[in-house]
Amino acid sequence: MATAMGNNGLQSVLPSIGRSIGIADSMVAAIFSLSSLLWAVTSPFWARQSDVRGRKPLMIVGLAGFAVSMMLCGLVVSAGLADLATPTIVFGLFLVCRALYGLFGSATSPASQTYIAERTCPAERTRWMSSIAGATSFGTVVGPVLAPLFIIGFFGLAGPLYAFALIATTILIVVARYLDEEPILLTKQPLLSDKEPRKQLWLHSNFASFIVYGFLLFVCQNALAQTLGFLIIDKTSKALPELPSPALLRIAQGHIEIAMVAGAVASLLALWGLIPVFRMTPKVLLRWGAGLASLGSVLIAFSPNYATAIIGYALASLGFALARPGFIVGASLSVPMKDQGRVAGAIGAVNGVNVLFAPFAVSLYEVFAPGPFLLESAVLAALLAYACLSPTLRNVGSIRTEEINKDSSL
């Protein structure tokens, strides 16, 4: 919740920050590139460390990395707004400071996911993974709502970054003080005589199918999130051409925040409402998720105004919120319990590397505005077909029956 709050709050103000300082739109989207690359590279490392050092210490490392990174990014934005550095220098410094989050913040995700996997039987895993995803979505609701409250006085657009750094520090203290991590039999280190060379996860045909689905899903979700802010600014400018740039950006910022909140509320509806009420299985989640996200992207592509774009974004967010736990739980169920930490690390890597494609979506938007949304819709429609036709995705929940029964008995 803490990291989602800060990341979405930052994402909601970043287009306005970029245009206020004079950073090109595609460069604004590229700010996350180095961080995402480091996230992808380091996630498997932190997953292995969590097997050795425990889940809680790695959660603390990730929260600390996030808080320090956000504070330093705030200082860089303050310098840019005060014209103490050129836009190019601000971009470079922001890139480096954000990279700290990719380097250390990636420790939290695999540790928390494995923490849940170790404490739930396969039959309950969808519900609990959805609850964790729901906490993340709740953070995405709160972040854009809180962000404008901290755009005040001397701090200006950098204010939200300082605020989210302090919030993350508070959550870090709560985790360090109150999170329980008793030793669990399933996570004990194997005896030397028990150690055998383990097959690479990528060679598990079942696991690879989920990774392909998840990678393309994350690419579309992040490309949509990175591009939406610029689309709303441009549609607001078209609706109010007489306004000067500062006033226009303030109004557009409000519309961006409404879009972010609408998307997060739709995600909460899926994760805390639809999934538990209808007891949706991973197979159903993979299909409905891709289909609804595809429809939402089409609606955004042909939206005549920012209000329609916001509705499309909410529909797409509903779809992504359904598909994400379906992919994560499916990947978890595709391998035995001893590999859960490695699964979480692999998912973290996929979640990080996909953001590298977002700048290309923004560049395509600058050439042809509906282009990235139509491309995302086509990819998501292909994922829907893949979920229906792939034997592995069609049978998710029934694969590895022996392992599932063993886990349930434990």
C-alpha positions as CSV (number, residue, x, y, z in Angstrom):
1,M,0.0,0.0,0.0
2,A,2.8,2.4,0.9
3,T,4.7,2.0,-2.3
4,A,1.7,2.0,-4.5
5,M,0.5,5.2,-2.8
6,G,3.8,6.9,-3.5
7,N,4.3,5.6,-7.0
8,N,0.8,6.5,-8.3
9,G,1.0,9.8,-6.5
10,L,4.3,10.5,-8.3
11,Q,2.8,9.2,-11.6
12,S,-0.2,11.6,-11.3
13,V,2.0,14.7,-10.9
14,L,4.9,13.7,-13.2
15,P,3.4,15.0,-16.5
16,S,2.8,18.4,-14.9
17,I,6.3,18.3,-13.4
18,G,7.9,17.5,-16.8
19,R,6.0,20.3,-18.6
20,S,6.7,22.8,-15.8
21,I,10.4,22.2,-15.9
22,G,10.6,21.7,-19.7
23,I,11.4,18.0,-20.0
24,A,10.1,16.3,-23.1
25,D,7.1,13.9,-22.7
26,S,9.1,10.9,-23.9
27,M,11.9,11.7,-21.5
28,V,9.4,11.9,-18.6
29,A,8.2,8.4,-19.5
30,A,11.9,7.3,-19.7
31,I,12.5,8.4,-16.1
32,F,11.3,5.0,-14.9
33,S,13.4,3.1,-17.4
34,L,16.7,2.7,-15.4
35,S,14.7,2.0,-12.2
36,S,12.7,-0.7,-14.0
37,L,15.8,-2.3,-15.5
38,L,17.4,-2.5,-12.1
39,W,14.2,-3.8,-10.6
40,A,14.2,-6.6,-13.2
41,V,17.8,-7.5,-12.6
42,T,17.8,-7.4,-8.8
43,S,14.4,-9.0,-8.0
44,P,15.7,-12.6,-8.4
45,F,18.7,-11.7,-6.2
46,W,16.5,-10.3,-3.4
47,A,14.2,-13.4,-3.7
48,R,17.2,-15.6,-3.0
49,Q,18.2,-13.4,-0.1
50,S,14.7,-13.7,1.4
51,D,15.1,-17.5,1.4
52,V,18.3,-17.1,3.5
53,R,17.6,-14.0,5.6
54,G,13.8,-14.2,6.0
55,R,10.9,-12.2,4.5
56,K,10.6,-9.4,7.0
57,P,14.2,-8.0,6.7
58,L,13.8,-7.8,2.9
59,M,10.5,-6.0,3.2
60,I,12.3,-3.4,5.4
61,V,15.2,-3.1,2.8
62,G,12.6,-2.4,0.1
63,L,10.7,0.2,2.1
64,A,13.9,2.0,3.0
65,G,15.0,2.1,-0.6
66,F,11.7,3.6,-1.6
67,A,11.7,6.3,1.1
68,V,15.3,7.4,0.3
69,S,14.7,7.4,-3.4
70,M,11.5,9.5,-3.1
71,M,13.1,12.0,-0.8
72,L,16.1,12.5,-3.2
73,C,13.7,12.8,-6.2
74,G,11.8,15.5,-4.3
75,L,15.1,17.5,-3.9
76,V,15.8,17.2,-7.6
77,V,12.4,18.4,-8.6
78,S,12.7,21.3,-6.2
79,A,16.0,22.3,-7.9
80,G,14.4,22.1,-11.3
81,L,11.4,24.2,-10.3
82,A,13.7,26.8,-8.9
83,D,15.7,26.9,-12.1
84,L,18.8,25.8,-10.3
85,A,19.5,23.2,-13.0
86,T,18.7,22.7,-16.7
87,P,16.0,20.3,-17.7
88,T,18.6,17.8,-19.0
89,I,20.5,17.8,-15.7
90,V,17.2,17.5,-13.8
91,F,16.3,14.5,-16.0
92,G,19.6,12.8,-15.4
93,L,19.6,13.3,-11.6
94,F,16.0,12.2,-11.3
95,L,16.9,9.1,-13.3
96,V,19.7,8.2,-10.9
97,C,17.6,8.9,-7.7
98,R,14.7,6.9,-9.0
99,A,17.2,4.1,-9.8
100,L,17.7,3.6,-6.1
101,Y,14.1,2.4,-5.8
102,G,14.7,-0.2,-8.6
103,L,17.9,-1.3,-6.9
104,F,16.6,-1.7,-3.3
105,G,12.8,-1.3,-3.5
106,S,12.6,-4.5,-5.5
107,A,13.3,-6.4,-2.3
108,T,9.8,-5.9,-0.9
109,S,7.7,-7.5,-3.7
110,P,9.1,-11.1,-3.8
111,A,9.4,-11.2,0.0
112,S,5.8,-10.2,0.6
113,Q,4.5,-12.5,-2.1
114,T,6.4,-15.5,-0.7
115,Y,5.3,-14.6,2.8
116,I,1.7,-15.1,1.7
117,A,2.4,-18.2,-0.4
118,E,4.0,-19.9,2.6
119,R,1.0,-19.2,4.8
120,T,-1.8,-20.3,2.6
121,C,-2.9,-23.5,1.0
122,P,-3.5,-23.5,-2.8
123,A,-7.2,-23.3,-2.4
124,E,-7.0,-20.0,-0.5
125,R,-4.1,-18.5,-2.4
126,T,-6.2,-16.6,-5.0
127,R,-8.2,-14.9,-2.2
128,W,-5.1,-13.9,-0.3
129,M,-3.1,-12.8,-3.3
130,S,-6.1,-10.7,-4.4
131,S,-6.2,-9.2,-0.9
132,I,-2.6,-8.1,-1.2
133,A,-3.3,-6.7,-4.7
134,G,-6.3,-5.0,-3.2
135,A,-4.1,-3.2,-0.7
136,T,-1.9,-2.1,-3.6
137,S,-5.0,-0.8,-5.4
138,F,-6.1,1.0,-2.2
139,G,-2.8,2.7,-2.3
140,T,-3.3,3.8,-5.9
141,V,-6.6,5.3,-4.8
142,V,-5.1,7.2,-1.9
143,G,-2.0,8.4,-3.7
144,P,-3.5,10.6,-6.4
145,V,-6.0,11.9,-3.8
146,L,-3.3,12.9,-1.4
147,A,-0.8,14.2,-4.0
148,P,-2.6,17.6,-4.6
149,L,-3.0,18.2,-0.9
150,F,0.8,18.4,-0.6
151,I,1.3,20.8,-3.6
152,I,1.7,23.7,-1.3
153,G,3.7,26.9,-0.8
154,F,7.5,26.6,-1.1
155,F,7.4,22.9,-2.0
156,G,5.1,23.2,-5.0
157,L,5.0,20.1,-7.2
158,A,7.8,18.5,-5.2
159,G,5.7,18.5,-2.0
160,P,4.0,15.1,-2.7
161,L,7.4,13.4,-3.1
162,Y,8.5,14.5,0.3
163,A,5.2,13.5,1.9
164,F,5.3,10.0,0.4
165,A,8.8,9.5,1.6
166,L,7.7,10.3,5.2
167,I,4.7,8.0,4.9
168,A,6.9,5.2,3.7
169,T,9.2,5.7,6.6
170,T,6.3,5.5,9.0
171,I,5.1,2.2,7.4
172,L,8.7,0.9,7.6
173,I,8.7,1.5,11.4
174,V,5.3,-0.3,11.7
175,V,6.6,-3.3,9.7
176,A,9.8,-3.5,11.7
177,R,7.9,-3.3,15.0
178,Y,4.8,-5.3,14.4
179,L,5.1,-7.7,11.5
180,D,5.3,-11.3,12.8
181,E,7.6,-13.8,11.1
182,E,7.8,-17.0,13.0
183,P,9.9,-19.9,11.5
184,I,7.8,-22.0,9.2
185,L,8.7,-25.7,8.5
186,L,8.3,-25.3,4.8
187,T,10.9,-22.5,4.6
188,K,13.7,-24.2,6.6
189,Q,17.0,-24.6,4.7
190,P,17.5,-28.0,3.3
191,L,20.2,-30.3,4.6
192,L,23.3,-30.6,2.5
193,S,22.3,-34.2,1.5
194,D,19.0,-32.9,0.3
195,K,20.3,-30.3,-2.0
196,E,20.0,-31.2,-5.7
197,P,20.4,-29.2,-8.8
198,R,17.1,-27.6,-9.5
199,K,15.6,-27.1,-13.0
200,Q,15.5,-23.5,-14.2
201,L,12.1,-22.0,-13.7
202,W,12.1,-20.8,-17.3
203,L,12.3,-24.4,-18.4
204,H,9.1,-25.3,-16.7
205,S,6.6,-25.3,-19.6
206,N,3.7,-24.5,-17.3
207,F,5.5,-21.6,-15.6
208,A,6.7,-20.1,-18.9
209,S,3.2,-19.9,-20.2
210,F,2.2,-17.7,-17.3
211,I,5.3,-15.6,-17.6
212,V,4.5,-14.8,-21.3
213,Y,1.0,-13.8,-20.3
214,G,2.1,-11.7,-17.4
215,F,4.9,-9.9,-19.3
216,L,2.5,-8.8,-22.1
217,L,-0.2,-7.8,-19.6
218,F,2.3,-5.7,-17.6
219,V,3.6,-4.0,-20.8
220,C,0.1,-2.9,-21.7
221,Q,-0.8,-1.8,-18.2
222,N,2.3,0.4,-17.8
223,A,2.2,1.8,-21.3
224,L,-1.4,2.8,-20.7
225,A,-0.7,4.4,-17.3
226,Q,2.3,6.3,-18.7
227,T,0.5,7.7,-21.7
228,L,-2.9,8.6,-20.1
229,G,-1.7,11.7,-18.4
230,F,-0.4,13.3,-21.6
231,L,-3.7,12.4,-23.4
232,I,-5.8,14.1,-20.6
233,I,-3.6,17.2,-20.6
234,D,-4.0,17.5,-24.4
235,K,-7.7,16.9,-24.3
236,T,-8.1,19.5,-21.6
237,S,-6.0,22.0,-23.6
238,K,-8.3,21.3,-26.6
239,A,-11.4,22.0,-24.5
240,L,-10.0,25.1,-22.9
241,P,-7.6,26.7,-25.5
242,E,-7.9,30.2,-24.0
243,L,-6.3,29.3,-20.7
244,P,-2.6,30.1,-20.0
245,S,-0.3,27.1,-19.5
246,P,0.0,27.2,-15.7
247,A,-3.8,27.4,-15.2
248,L,-4.3,24.7,-17.8
249,L,-1.9,22.3,-16.1
250,R,-3.6,22.8,-12.8
251,I,-7.0,21.9,-14.3
252,A,-5.6,19.0,-16.2
253,Q,-3.8,17.8,-13.0
254,G,-7.2,17.5,-11.4
255,H,-8.6,15.5,-14.3
256,I,-5.5,13.1,-14.1
257,E,-6.2,12.6,-10.4
258,I,-9.8,11.8,-11.1
259,A,-8.7,9.2,-13.7
260,M,-6.2,7.6,-11.3
261,V,-8.8,7.4,-8.6
262,A,-11.4,6.0,-11.0
263,G,-9.0,3.3,-12.1
264,A,-8.0,2.4,-8.6
265,V,-11.7,2.2,-7.4
266,A,-12.4,-0.1,-10.3
267,S,-9.4,-2.2,-9.3
268,L,-10.7,-2.4,-5.7
269,L,-14.2,-3.4,-7.0
270,A,-12.5,-6.3,-8.8
271,L,-10.1,-7.4,-6.0
272,W,-12.3,-6.9,-2.9
273,G,-15.7,-7.3,-4.6
274,L,-16.0,-9.4,-7.7
275,I,-13.3,-12.0,-7.0
276,P,-14.4,-13.0,-3.5
277,V,-18.1,-12.7,-4.1
278,F,-18.1,-14.8,-7.3
279,R,-15.2,-17.0,-6.2
280,M,-13.5,-16.4,-9.5
281,T,-10.8,-18.9,-10.4
282,P,-7.4,-18.0,-12.1
283,K,-8.7,-19.4,-15.4
284,V,-11.7,-17.0,-15.3
285,L,-9.6,-14.1,-14.2
286,L,-7.1,-14.5,-17.0
287,R,-9.9,-14.4,-19.6
288,W,-12.2,-11.7,-18.2
289,G,-9.2,-9.5,-17.3
290,A,-7.7,-9.4,-20.8
291,G,-11.0,-8.9,-22.4
292,L,-12.2,-6.0,-20.3
293,A,-8.7,-4.3,-20.5
294,S,-8.9,-4.6,-24.3
295,L,-12.3,-2.9,-24.4
296,G,-11.2,-0.1,-22.1
297,S,-8.2,0.6,-24.3
298,V,-10.4,0.9,-27.4
299,L,-12.7,3.3,-25.6
300,I,-9.7,5.5,-24.7
301,A,-8.4,5.4,-28.3
302,F,-11.6,6.8,-29.7
303,S,-12.6,9.0,-26.7
304,P,-13.8,12.5,-27.9
305,N,-13.0,14.1,-24.5
306,Y,-11.2,13.5,-21.2
307,A,-14.4,12.3,-19.5
308,T,-14.7,9.3,-21.9
309,A,-11.0,8.6,-21.6
310,I,-11.5,8.4,-17.8
311,I,-14.3,5.9,-18.2
312,G,-12.2,3.8,-20.6
313,Y,-9.3,3.9,-18.1
314,A,-11.6,2.7,-15.3
315,L,-12.8,-0.2,-17.5
316,A,-9.2,-1.2,-18.4
317,S,-8.1,-1.0,-14.8
318,L,-11.0,-3.4,-13.9
319,G,-9.6,-5.8,-16.4
320,F,-6.0,-5.5,-15.3
321,A,-7.1,-6.0,-11.7
322,L,-8.8,-9.2,-12.6
323,A,-6.0,-10.6,-14.8
324,R,-3.0,-9.8,-12.4
325,P,-3.9,-12.1,-9.5
326,G,-4.9,-14.8,-12.1
327,F,-1.4,-14.7,-13.6
328,I,0.4,-14.5,-10.2
329,V,-1.6,-17.3,-8.6
330,G,-1.4,-19.4,-11.7
331,A,2.4,-19.0,-11.8
332,S,2.5,-19.9,-8.0
333,L,0.5,-23.1,-8.6
334,S,2.6,-24.2,-11.5
335,V,5.6,-25.0,-9.4
336,P,6.2,-26.8,-6.0
337,M,6.4,-25.0,-2.7
338,K,10.2,-25.1,-2.6
339,D,10.3,-22.8,-5.6
340,Q,7.9,-20.1,-4.4
341,G,10.7,-17.7,-3.6
342,R,12.2,-18.1,-7.1
343,V,8.7,-17.6,-8.6
344,A,8.2,-14.4,-6.8
345,G,11.6,-13.1,-8.0
346,A,10.8,-14.0,-11.6
347,I,7.5,-12.2,-11.4
348,G,9.3,-9.2,-9.9
349,A,11.7,-9.3,-12.8
350,V,8.9,-9.4,-15.4
351,N,7.1,-6.6,-13.6
352,G,10.2,-4.4,-13.7
353,V,11.5,-5.0,-17.3
354,N,8.1,-4.3,-18.9
355,V,8.2,-0.6,-18.0
356,L,11.1,-0.1,-20.4
357,F,8.6,-0.2,-23.2
358,A,6.5,2.7,-21.9
359,P,8.7,5.4,-23.6
360,F,8.0,3.8,-26.9
361,A,4.2,4.1,-26.2
362,V,4.6,7.8,-25.4
363,S,6.7,8.3,-28.6
364,L,4.0,6.6,-30.6
365,Y,1.4,8.8,-28.9
366,E,3.3,11.9,-30.1
367,V,3.1,10.7,-33.7
368,F,-0.4,9.3,-33.7
369,A,-2.5,9.8,-30.5
370,P,-4.8,6.8,-30.7
371,G,-1.9,4.5,-31.7
372,P,-0.6,3.2,-28.4
373,F,-4.1,2.5,-27.1
374,L,-5.1,0.6,-30.3
375,L,-1.9,-1.4,-30.1
376,E,-2.5,-2.3,-26.4
377,S,-6.0,-3.3,-27.2
378,A,-4.8,-5.7,-30.0
379,V,-2.2,-7.3,-27.6
380,L,-4.8,-7.7,-24.9
381,A,-7.2,-9.3,-27.4
382,A,-4.5,-11.7,-28.3
383,L,-4.0,-12.5,-24.6
384,L,-7.7,-13.3,-24.3
385,A,-7.3,-15.8,-27.2
386,Y,-4.1,-17.2,-25.6
387,A,-5.9,-17.7,-22.3
388,C,-8.7,-19.6,-24.1
389,L,-6.5,-21.7,-26.4
390,S,-3.4,-22.5,-24.3
391,P,-3.7,-25.9,-22.6
392,T,-1.8,-24.6,-19.6
393,L,-3.9,-21.5,-19.1
394,R,-7.1,-23.4,-19.8
395,N,-6.3,-26.0,-17.1
396,V,-4.8,-23.6,-14.4
397,G,-5.8,-24.9,-11.0
398,S,-5.8,-28.5,-12.0
399,I,-2.1,-28.7,-12.9
400,R,0.5,-30.2,-10.5
401,T,-2.3,-32.0,-8.6
402,E,0.2,-33.9,-6.5
403,E,1.9,-30.8,-5.3
404,I,-1.4,-29.0,-4.5
405,N,-2.7,-32.0,-2.5
406,K,0.6,-32.1,-0.6
407,D,0.4,-28.4,0.2
408,S,-3.2,-28.7,1.3
409,S,-2.3,-31.5,3.7
410,L,0.5,-29.4,5.2
